[in-house]
Amino acid sequence: MLTQNSEKLIRSLAQRKNRKKTGLFVAEGMKLVRDFVSAGISADIVYHIDELDG
């Protein structure tokens, strides 16, 4: 379940100033996730939506 604070954070990352302030960004899609894992890049937070799982 996505908390209200988590949703606010995710929405705030649409703005460059918030990405710079937090050092976070949103990466969407399984291809990007697989590419990050292959490159050894770790994630701070991962959200998964079952309905979109292919």
C-alpha distance matrix in Angstrom:
0.0 3.8 6.3 9.6 11.5 9.8 10.3 13.8 14.6 13.9 16.0 18.6 19.2 20.9 23.8 26.1 26.8 23.2 23.1 26.4 25.4 22.3 23.6 20.4 20.0 17.8 18.9 17.8 18.9 19.7 23.3 22.4 20.2 23.1 25.6 23.9 23.9 27.5 28.5 27.1 24.8 21.8 18.4 16.9 13.3 12.2 9.3 9.9 9.8 11.5 13.4 15.2 16.1 19.9
3.8 0.0 3.8 6.6 8.3 6.3 6.6 10.1 10.9 10.3 12.3 14.8 15.6 17.4 20.1 22.5 23.1 19.5 19.6 23.0 22.0 19.1 20.6 17.4 17.0 15.0 16.7 16.0 17.7 19.1 22.4 21.1 19.2 22.5 24.6 22.7 23.2 26.8 27.4 26.2 23.4 20.6 17.0 15.2 11.7 11.1 8.3 10.0 10.2 12.9 14.5 15.5 16.9 20.6
6.3 3.8 0.0 3.8 5.4 5.1 6.3 8.7 9.9 10.7 12.4 14.2 15.7 17.8 20.0 22.4 22.4 18.7 19.5 22.5 21.0 18.2 20.4 17.6 17.9 16.5 18.8 18.6 20.8 22.4 25.5 23.8 22.0 25.4 27.2 25.0 25.6 29.3 29.5 28.1 25.1 22.1 18.4 16.0 13.0 13.4 11.4 13.6 14.0 16.7 18.2 19.2 20.7 24.4
9.6 6.6 3.8 0.0 3.8 5.5 5.1 6.2 8.7 10.0 10.6 12.2 14.5 16.3 18.1 20.9 20.6 17.1 18.5 21.6 19.8 17.7 20.2 17.7 17.9 16.8 19.6 19.5 22.1 24.2 27.0 25.2 23.9 27.5 28.9 26.7 27.8 31.4 31.3 30.1 26.9 24.1 20.4 17.9 15.1 15.8 13.8 16.1 16.1 19.1 20.1 20.9 22.8 26.4
11.5 8.3 5.4 3.8 0.0 3.8 5.4 5.1 6.2 8.7 9.9 10.5 12.6 15.1 16.4 18.7 18.0 14.4 15.8 18.6 16.5 14.3 17.1 15.0 15.8 15.4 18.5 19.2 22.1 24.1 26.7 24.4 23.0 26.7 27.8 25.3 26.4 30.0 29.6 28.1 24.8 22.0 18.4 15.5 13.3 14.9 13.7 16.7 17.6 20.8 22.1 22.5 24.1 27.7
9.8 6.3 5.1 5.5 3.8 0.0 3.8 5.4 5.1 6.2 8.6 9.8 10.9 13.5 15.4 17.5 17.5 13.8 14.3 17.4 16.0 13.2 15.3 12.6 13.1 12.2 15.1 15.6 18.4 20.3 22.9 20.7 19.3 22.9 24.1 21.7 22.8 26.4 26.1 24.8 21.5 18.8 15.0 12.5 9.9 11.2 10.0 13.2 14.4 17.7 19.3 19.3 20.7 24.3
10.3 6.6 6.3 5.1 5.4 3.8 0.0 3.8 5.4 5.2 6.2 8.5 10.1 11.7 14.1 16.8 17.2 13.8 14.6 18.0 17.0 14.8 16.8 13.9 13.4 11.9 14.7 14.7 17.6 20.0 22.6 20.6 19.7 23.4 24.5 22.6 24.0 27.4 27.3 26.4 23.1 20.8 17.0 15.1 12.3 12.6 10.7 13.2 13.5 17.0 17.9 17.8 19.9 23.2
13.8 10.1 8.7 6.2 5.1 5.4 3.8 0.0 3.8 5.5 5.2 6.0 8.7 10.5 11.9 14.8 14.6 11.3 12.9 16.0 14.6 13.0 15.6 13.3 13.3 12.7 16.1 16.7 20.0 22.6 24.8 22.4 21.9 25.7 26.3 24.2 26.0 29.3 28.7 27.9 24.3 22.1 18.5 16.2 14.1 15.2 13.9 16.7 17.2 20.8 21.5 21.2 23.3 26.6
14.6 10.9 9.9 8.7 6.2 5.1 5.4 3.8 0.0 3.8 5.5 5.1 6.4 9.3 10.6 12.7 12.5 8.8 9.9 12.9 11.6 9.5 12.0 9.7 10.1 10.2 13.7 15.1 18.5 20.9 22.9 20.1 19.5 23.3 23.6 21.2 23.1 26.4 25.5 24.6 20.9 18.8 15.2 12.9 11.3 13.0 12.6 15.9 17.2 20.9 22.0 21.3 22.9 26.1
13.9 10.3 10.7 10.0 8.7 6.2 5.2 5.5 3.8 0.0 3.8 5.4 5.3 7.5 10.0 12.2 13.2 9.9 9.9 13.5 13.3 11.1 12.5 9.4 8.4 7.3 10.6 11.5 14.9 17.6 19.5 17.0 16.6 20.4 20.9 18.9 20.9 24.1 23.5 23.0 19.4 17.7 14.0 12.6 10.5 11.2 10.4 13.3 14.4 18.2 19.1 18.0 19.8 22.8
16.0 12.3 12.4 10.6 9.9 8.6 6.2 5.2 5.5 3.8 0.0 3.8 5.4 5.8 8.2 11.4 12.4 9.7 10.6 14.1 14.0 12.8 14.5 11.8 10.4 9.4 12.7 13.2 16.7 19.8 21.5 19.1 19.4 23.1 23.4 21.7 24.0 27.0 26.3 26.1 22.6 21.1 17.6 16.3 14.3 14.8 13.5 16.0 16.3 20.1 20.3 19.2 21.5 24.3
18.6 14.8 14.2 12.2 10.5 9.8 8.5 6.0 5.1 5.4 3.8 0.0 3.8 5.3 5.9 8.8 9.0 6.1 7.9 11.1 10.6 10.0 12.1 10.3 9.7 10.2 13.9 15.2 18.9 22.0 23.3 20.5 20.8 24.5 24.3 22.3 24.8 27.7 26.5 26.2 22.5 21.1 17.8 16.1 15.0 16.3 15.8 18.7 19.5 23.3 23.8 22.6 24.7 27.5
19.2 15.6 15.7 14.5 12.6 10.9 10.1 8.7 6.4 5.3 5.4 3.8 0.0 3.8 5.2 6.9 8.2 5.5 5.3 9.0 9.6 8.6 9.6 7.3 6.1 6.9 10.6 12.6 16.3 19.3 20.2 17.2 17.7 21.4 20.9 18.9 21.6 24.3 22.9 22.8 19.1 18.1 15.1 14.0 13.2 14.4 14.5 17.4 18.7 22.5 23.2 21.4 23.2 25.7
20.9 17.4 17.8 16.3 15.1 13.5 11.7 10.5 9.3 7.5 5.8 5.3 3.8 0.0 3.8 6.5 8.9 7.7 7.6 10.9 12.2 12.0 12.6 10.5 8.2 8.1 11.2 12.5 16.1 19.5 20.2 17.5 18.7 22.2 21.6 20.1 23.2 25.5 24.3 24.8 21.2 20.6 17.7 17.2 16.1 16.6 16.3 18.6 19.3 23.0 23.1 21.1 23.3 25.5
23.8 20.1 20.0 18.1 16.4 15.4 14.1 11.9 10.6 10.0 8.2 5.9 5.2 3.8 0.0 3.8 5.5 5.5 6.6 8.9 10.1 11.0 12.0 11.0 9.7 10.9 14.0 15.8 19.5 22.8 23.2 20.2 21.5 24.9 23.9 22.2 25.4 27.6 26.0 26.3 22.7 22.2 19.6 18.7 18.3 19.4 19.4 22.0 22.9 26.7 26.8 24.9 27.0 29.2
26.1 22.5 22.4 20.9 18.7 17.5 16.8 14.8 12.7 12.2 11.4 8.8 6.9 6.5 3.8 0.0 3.8 5.4 5.1 6.2 8.5 10.0 10.1 10.0 9.1 11.3 14.1 16.6 20.2 23.2 23.1 19.8 21.2 24.5 22.9 21.1 24.5 26.4 24.3 24.8 21.1 21.2 19.0 18.4 18.7 20.1 20.8 23.5 24.8 28.6 29.0 26.8 28.5 30.5
26.8 23.1 22.4 20.6 18.0 17.5 17.2 14.6 12.5 13.2 12.4 9.0 8.2 8.9 5.5 3.8 0.0 3.8 5.5 5.2 6.1 8.6 9.8 10.7 11.0 13.7 16.9 19.5 23.2 26.0 26.2 22.7 23.8 27.1 25.6 23.5 26.6 28.7 26.4 26.5 22.7 22.4 20.2 18.9 19.5 21.5 22.3 25.3 26.8 30.6 31.3 29.3 31.0 33.3
23.2 19.5 18.7 17.1 14.4 13.8 13.8 11.3 8.8 9.9 9.7 6.1 5.5 7.7 5.5 5.4 3.8 0.0 3.8 5.4 4.9 6.0 8.0 8.2 9.0 11.5 15.0 17.6 21.3 24.0 24.6 21.2 21.8 25.3 24.3 21.8 24.6 27.2 25.2 24.8 21.0 20.1 17.5 15.9 16.2 18.3 19.1 22.3 23.9 27.7 28.5 26.9 28.5 31.0
23.1 19.6 19.5 18.5 15.8 14.3 14.6 12.9 9.9 9.9 10.6 7.9 5.3 7.6 6.6 5.1 5.5 3.8 0.0 3.8 5.5 5.4 5.4 5.3 5.8 9.0 12.1 15.1 18.7 21.3 21.5 18.0 18.6 22.0 20.7 18.3 21.2 23.6 21.5 21.3 17.5 17.0 14.7 13.6 14.3 16.3 17.5 20.7 22.6 26.3 27.4 25.4 26.6 28.9
26.4 23.0 22.5 21.6 18.6 17.4 18.0 16.0 12.9 13.5 14.1 11.1 9.0 10.9 8.9 6.2 5.2 5.4 3.8 0.0 3.8 5.6 5.2 7.3 8.8 12.3 15.1 18.4 21.9 24.2 24.1 20.4 21.1 24.2 22.5 19.9 22.9 25.0 22.4 22.1 18.5 18.2 16.5 15.4 16.9 19.2 20.9 24.1 26.2 29.9 31.1 29.0 30.0 32.3
25.4 22.0 21.0 19.8 16.5 16.0 17.0 14.6 11.6 13.3 14.0 10.6 9.6 12.2 10.1 8.5 6.1 4.9 5.5 3.8 0.0 3.8 5.8 8.1 10.5 13.9 17.1 20.2 23.8 26.0 26.4 22.7 22.9 26.2 24.9 22.0 24.6 27.0 24.6 23.8 20.1 19.2 17.2 15.3 16.7 19.5 21.0 24.5 26.7 30.3 31.7 30.0 31.1 33.7
22.3 19.1 18.2 17.7 14.3 13.2 14.8 13.0 9.5 11.1 12.8 10.0 8.6 12.0 11.0 10.0 8.6 6.0 5.4 5.6 3.8 0.0 3.8 5.3 8.4 11.6 14.8 17.9 21.4 23.3 24.0 20.4 20.1 23.4 22.5 19.4 21.6 24.4 22.2 21.1 17.4 16.0 13.7 11.6 12.9 15.9 17.7 21.3 23.7 27.3 28.9 27.3 28.2 30.9
23.6 20.6 20.4 20.2 17.1 15.3 16.8 15.6 12.0 12.5 14.5 12.1 9.6 12.6 12.0 10.1 9.8 8.0 5.4 5.2 5.8 3.8 0.0 3.8 7.0 10.6 13.1 16.7 19.9 21.5 21.7 18.0 17.9 20.9 19.6 16.5 18.9 21.3 18.9 18.0 14.3 13.5 11.9 10.6 12.6 15.3 17.6 21.0 23.7 27.1 28.9 26.9 27.4 29.8
20.4 17.4 17.6 17.7 15.0 12.6 13.9 13.3 9.7 9.4 11.8 10.3 7.3 10.5 11.0 10.0 10.7 8.2 5.3 7.3 8.1 5.3 3.8 0.0 3.8 7.1 9.8 13.1 16.4 18.2 18.7 15.1 14.9 18.2 17.3 14.4 16.8 19.5 17.6 16.9 13.1 12.0 9.5 8.5 9.6 12.0 14.0 17.3 19.9 23.4 25.1 23.1 23.7 26.2
20.0 17.0 17.9 17.9 15.8 13.1 13.4 13.3 10.1 8.4 10.4 9.7 6.1 8.2 9.7 9.1 11.0 9.0 5.8 8.8 10.5 8.4 7.0 3.8 0.0 3.8 6.6 9.9 13.3 15.6 16.0 12.5 12.9 16.3 15.4 13.1 16.0 18.5 16.9 16.9 13.1 12.6 10.1 10.1 10.3 11.4 12.9 15.7 18.0 21.5 22.7 20.5 21.3 23.5
17.8 15.0 16.5 16.8 15.4 12.2 11.9 12.7 10.2 7.3 9.4 10.2 6.9 8.1 10.9 11.3 13.7 11.5 9.0 12.3 13.9 11.6 10.6 7.1 3.8 0.0 3.8 6.4 10.0 12.6 13.5 10.4 10.8 14.5 14.2 12.4 15.2 17.8 17.0 17.2 13.7 13.1 10.2 10.7 9.7 9.6 10.3 12.6 14.5 18.1 19.1 16.8 17.8 20.0
18.9 16.7 18.8 19.6 18.5 15.1 14.7 16.1 13.7 10.6 12.7 13.9 10.6 11.2 14.0 14.1 16.9 15.0 12.1 15.1 17.1 14.8 13.1 9.8 6.6 3.8 0.0 3.8 6.8 9.2 9.7 6.6 7.5 11.0 10.8 9.6 12.5 14.8 14.4 15.1 12.1 12.1 9.9 11.6 10.7 9.5 10.3 11.8 13.8 16.9 17.9 15.1 15.6 17.4
17.8 16.0 18.6 19.5 19.2 15.6 14.7 16.7 15.1 11.5 13.2 15.2 12.6 12.5 15.8 16.6 19.5 17.6 15.1 18.4 20.2 17.9 16.7 13.1 9.9 6.4 3.8 0.0 3.8 7.1 8.4 6.7 7.7 10.9 11.5 11.4 13.7 15.9 16.3 17.2 14.7 14.6 12.3 14.1 12.2 10.0 9.6 9.9 11.2 14.1 14.6 11.6 12.4 14.1
18.9 17.7 20.8 22.1 22.1 18.4 17.6 20.0 18.5 14.9 16.7 18.9 16.3 16.1 19.5 20.2 23.2 21.3 18.7 21.9 23.8 21.4 19.9 16.4 13.3 10.0 6.8 3.8 0.0 3.8 5.5 5.6 6.5 8.9 10.2 11.1 12.7 14.5 15.8 17.0 15.2 15.4 13.6 16.0 14.1 11.2 10.7 9.8 10.7 12.8 13.3 9.8 9.9 10.9
19.7 19.1 22.4 24.2 24.1 20.3 20.0 22.6 20.9 17.6 19.8 22.0 19.3 19.5 22.8 23.2 26.0 24.0 21.3 24.2 26.0 23.3 21.5 18.2 15.6 12.6 9.2 7.1 3.8 0.0 3.8 5.5 5.0 6.1 8.5 9.8 10.5 12.1 14.1 15.3 14.2 14.5 13.4 16.2 14.6 11.3 11.4 9.9 11.3 12.5 13.6 10.3 9.0 9.5
23.3 22.4 25.5 27.0 26.7 22.9 22.6 24.8 22.9 19.5 21.5 23.3 20.2 20.2 23.2 23.1 26.2 24.6 21.5 24.1 26.4 24.0 21.7 18.7 16.0 13.5 9.7 8.4 5.5 3.8 0.0 3.8 5.4 5.1 6.1 8.6 9.9 10.5 12.2 14.3 13.5 14.8 14.4 17.6 16.7 13.9 14.6 13.5 15.0 16.2 17.1 13.6 12.3 12.1
22.4 21.1 23.8 25.2 24.4 20.7 20.6 22.4 20.1 17.0 19.1 20.5 17.2 17.5 20.2 19.8 22.7 21.2 18.0 20.4 22.7 20.4 18.0 15.1 12.5 10.4 6.6 6.7 5.6 5.5 3.8 0.0 3.8 5.4 5.0 6.1 8.6 9.7 10.4 12.2 10.7 12.0 11.5 14.7 14.2 12.1 13.3 13.3 15.4 17.3 18.4 15.1 14.3 14.8
20.2 19.2 22.0 23.9 23.0 19.3 19.7 21.9 19.5 16.6 19.4 20.8 17.7 18.7 21.5 21.2 23.8 21.8 18.6 21.1 22.9 20.1 17.9 14.9 12.9 10.8 7.5 7.7 6.5 5.0 5.4 3.8 0.0 3.8 5.4 5.2 6.2 8.6 9.9 10.6 9.3 9.6 9.1 12.4 11.7 9.3 11.0 11.0 13.7 15.4 17.3 14.4 13.0 14.1
23.1 22.5 25.4 27.5 26.7 22.9 23.4 25.7 23.3 20.4 23.1 24.5 21.4 22.2 24.9 24.5 27.1 25.3 22.0 24.2 26.2 23.4 20.9 18.2 16.3 14.5 11.0 10.9 8.9 6.1 5.1 5.4 3.8 0.0 3.8 5.4 5.1 6.1 8.6 9.9 9.9 11.1 11.6 15.2 14.9 12.5 14.2 13.6 16.1 17.1 19.0 16.0 14.0 14.2
25.6 24.6 27.2 28.9 27.8 24.1 24.5 26.3 23.6 20.9 23.4 24.3 20.9 21.6 23.9 22.9 25.6 24.3 20.7 22.5 24.9 22.5 19.6 17.3 15.4 14.2 10.8 11.5 10.2 8.5 6.1 5.0 5.4 3.8 0.0 3.8 5.5 5.1 6.1 8.6 8.6 10.9 12.0 15.7 16.0 14.3 16.4 16.4 18.9 20.4 22.0 18.8 17.2 17.3
23.9 22.7 25.0 26.7 25.3 21.7 22.6 24.2 21.2 18.9 21.7 22.3 18.9 20.1 22.2 21.1 23.5 21.8 18.3 19.9 22.0 19.4 16.5 14.4 13.1 12.4 9.6 11.4 11.1 9.8 8.6 6.1 5.2 5.4 3.8 0.0 3.8 5.4 5.1 6.2 5.0 7.1 8.4 12.2 13.1 12.0 14.7 15.5 18.6 20.4 22.4 19.6 18.1 19.0
23.9 23.2 25.6 27.8 26.4 22.8 24.0 26.0 23.1 20.9 24.0 24.8 21.6 23.2 25.4 24.5 26.6 24.6 21.2 22.9 24.6 21.6 18.9 16.8 16.0 15.2 12.5 13.7 12.7 10.5 9.9 8.6 6.2 5.1 5.5 3.8 0.0 3.8 5.4 5.1 5.8 7.0 9.0 12.7 13.5 12.2 15.1 15.5 18.7 20.0 22.4 19.9 17.8 18.6
27.5 26.8 29.3 31.4 30.0 26.4 27.4 29.3 26.4 24.1 27.0 27.7 24.3 25.5 27.6 26.4 28.7 27.2 23.6 25.0 27.0 24.4 21.3 19.5 18.5 17.8 14.8 15.9 14.5 12.1 10.5 9.7 8.6 6.1 5.1 5.4 3.8 0.0 3.8 5.5 7.6 10.0 12.5 16.2 17.2 15.9 18.6 18.7 21.6 22.7 24.8 22.1 19.8 20.0
28.5 27.4 29.5 31.3 29.6 26.1 27.3 28.7 25.5 23.5 26.3 26.5 22.9 24.3 26.0 24.3 26.4 25.2 21.5 22.4 24.6 22.2 18.9 17.6 16.9 17.0 14.4 16.3 15.8 14.1 12.2 10.4 9.9 8.6 6.1 5.1 5.4 3.8 0.0 3.8 5.5 8.9 11.8 15.3 17.0 16.5 19.5 20.2 23.4 24.9 27.0 24.2 22.4 22.8
27.1 26.2 28.1 30.1 28.1 24.8 26.4 27.9 24.6 23.0 26.1 26.2 22.8 24.8 26.3 24.8 26.5 24.8 21.3 22.1 23.8 21.1 18.0 16.9 16.9 17.2 15.1 17.2 17.0 15.3 14.3 12.2 10.6 9.9 8.6 6.2 5.1 5.5 3.8 0.0 3.8 6.3 9.8 13.1 15.2 15.1 18.5 19.6 23.1 24.6 27.2 24.7 22.8 23.7
24.8 23.4 25.1 26.9 24.8 21.5 23.1 24.3 20.9 19.4 22.6 22.5 19.1 21.2 22.7 21.1 22.7 21.0 17.5 18.5 20.1 17.4 14.3 13.1 13.1 13.7 12.1 14.7 15.2 14.2 13.5 10.7 9.3 9.9 8.6 5.0 5.8 7.6 5.5 3.8 0.0 3.8 6.8 10.0 12.3 12.6 16.1 17.7 21.2 23.2 25.7 23.2 21.8 23.2
21.8 20.6 22.1 24.1 22.0 18.8 20.8 22.1 18.8 17.7 21.1 21.1 18.1 20.6 22.2 21.2 22.4 20.1 17.0 18.2 19.2 16.0 13.5 12.0 12.6 13.1 12.1 14.6 15.4 14.5 14.8 12.0 9.6 11.1 10.9 7.1 7.0 10.0 8.9 6.3 3.8 0.0 3.8 6.8 9.1 10.0 13.7 15.7 19.4 21.5 24.3 22.3 20.9 22.8
18.4 17.0 18.4 20.4 18.4 15.0 17.0 18.5 15.2 14.0 17.6 17.8 15.1 17.7 19.6 19.0 20.2 17.5 14.7 16.5 17.2 13.7 11.9 9.5 10.1 10.2 9.9 12.3 13.6 13.4 14.4 11.5 9.1 11.6 12.0 8.4 9.0 12.5 11.8 9.8 6.8 3.8 0.0 3.8 5.5 6.7 10.4 12.9 16.6 19.1 21.7 19.9 19.0 21.3
16.9 15.2 16.0 17.9 15.5 12.5 15.1 16.2 12.9 12.6 16.3 16.1 14.0 17.2 18.7 18.4 18.9 15.9 13.6 15.4 15.3 11.6 10.6 8.5 10.1 10.7 11.6 14.1 16.0 16.2 17.6 14.7 12.4 15.2 15.7 12.2 12.7 16.2 15.3 13.1 10.0 6.8 3.8 0.0 3.8 7.0 10.4 13.6 17.1 19.9 22.6 21.3 20.7 23.5
13.3 11.7 13.0 15.1 13.3 9.9 12.3 14.1 11.3 10.5 14.3 15.0 13.2 16.1 18.3 18.7 19.5 16.2 14.3 16.9 16.7 12.9 12.6 9.6 10.3 9.7 10.7 12.2 14.1 14.6 16.7 14.2 11.7 14.9 16.0 13.1 13.5 17.2 17.0 15.2 12.3 9.1 5.5 3.8 0.0 3.8 6.7 10.2 13.6 16.4 19.1 18.1 17.8 20.8
12.2 11.1 13.4 15.8 14.9 11.2 12.6 15.2 13.0 11.2 14.8 16.3 14.4 16.6 19.4 20.1 21.5 18.3 16.3 19.2 19.5 15.9 15.3 12.0 11.4 9.6 9.5 10.0 11.2 11.3 13.9 12.1 9.3 12.5 14.3 12.0 12.2 15.9 16.5 15.1 12.6 10.0 6.7 7.0 3.8 0.0 3.8 6.7 10.2 12.9 15.7 14.5 14.0 17.0
9.3 8.3 11.4 13.8 13.7 10.0 10.7 13.9 12.6 10.4 13.5 15.8 14.5 16.3 19.4 20.8 22.3 19.1 17.5 20.9 21.0 17.7 17.6 14.0 12.9 10.3 10.3 9.6 10.7 11.4 14.6 13.3 11.0 14.2 16.4 14.7 15.1 18.6 19.5 18.5 16.1 13.7 10.4 10.4 6.7 3.8 0.0 3.8 6.8 9.9 12.4 11.7 11.8 15.2
9.9 10.0 13.6 16.1 16.7 13.2 13.2 16.7 15.9 13.3 16.0 18.7 17.4 18.6 22.0 23.5 25.3 22.3 20.7 24.1 24.5 21.3 21.0 17.3 15.7 12.6 11.8 9.9 9.8 9.9 13.5 13.3 11.0 13.6 16.4 15.5 15.5 18.7 20.2 19.6 17.7 15.7 12.9 13.6 10.2 6.7 3.8 0.0 3.8 6.3 9.1 8.4 8.2 11.7
9.8 10.2 14.0 16.1 17.6 14.4 13.5 17.2 17.2 14.4 16.3 19.5 18.7 19.3 22.9 24.8 26.8 23.9 22.6 26.2 26.7 23.7 23.7 19.9 18.0 14.5 13.8 11.2 10.7 11.3 15.0 15.4 13.7 16.1 18.9 18.6 18.7 21.6 23.4 23.1 21.2 19.4 16.6 17.1 13.6 10.2 6.8 3.8 0.0 3.8 5.6 5.7 6.7 10.5
11.5 12.9 16.7 19.1 20.8 17.7 17.0 20.8 20.9 18.2 20.1 23.3 22.5 23.0 26.7 28.6 30.6 27.7 26.3 29.9 30.3 27.3 27.1 23.4 21.5 18.1 16.9 14.1 12.8 12.5 16.2 17.3 15.4 17.1 20.4 20.4 20.0 22.7 24.9 24.6 23.2 21.5 19.1 19.9 16.4 12.9 9.9 6.3 3.8 0.0 3.8 5.4 5.2 8.7
13.4 14.5 18.2 20.1 22.1 19.3 17.9 21.5 22.0 19.1 20.3 23.8 23.2 23.1 26.8 29.0 31.3 28.5 27.4 31.1 31.7 28.9 28.9 25.1 22.7 19.1 17.9 14.6 13.3 13.6 17.1 18.4 17.3 19.0 22.0 22.4 22.4 24.8 27.0 27.2 25.7 24.3 21.7 22.6 19.1 15.7 12.4 9.1 5.6 3.8 0.0 3.8 5.6 8.3
15.2 15.5 19.2 20.9 22.5 19.3 17.8 21.2 21.3 18.0 19.2 22.6 21.4 21.1 24.9 26.8 29.3 26.9 25.4 29.0 30.0 27.3 26.9 23.1 20.5 16.8 15.1 11.6 9.8 10.3 13.6 15.1 14.4 16.0 18.8 19.6 19.9 22.1 24.2 24.7 23.2 22.3 19.9 21.3 18.1 14.5 11.7 8.4 5.7 5.4 3.8 0.0 3.8 6.1
16.1 16.9 20.7 22.8 24.1 20.7 19.9 23.3 22.9 19.8 21.5 24.7 23.2 23.3 27.0 28.5 31.0 28.5 26.6 30.0 31.1 28.2 27.4 23.7 21.3 17.8 15.6 12.4 9.9 9.0 12.3 14.3 13.0 14.0 17.2 18.1 17.8 19.8 22.4 22.8 21.8 20.9 19.0 20.7 17.8 14.0 11.8 8.2 6.7 5.2 5.6 3.8 0.0 3.8
19.9 20.6 24.4 26.4 27.7 24.3 23.2 26.6 26.1 22.8 24.3 27.5 25.7 25.5 29.2 30.5 33.3 31.0 28.9 32.3 33.7 30.9 29.8 26.2 23.5 20.0 17.4 14.1 10.9 9.5 12.1 14.8 14.1 14.2 17.3 19.0 18.6 20.0 22.8 23.7 23.2 22.8 21.3 23.5 20.8 17.0 15.2 11.7 10.5 8.7 8.3 6.1 3.8 0.0
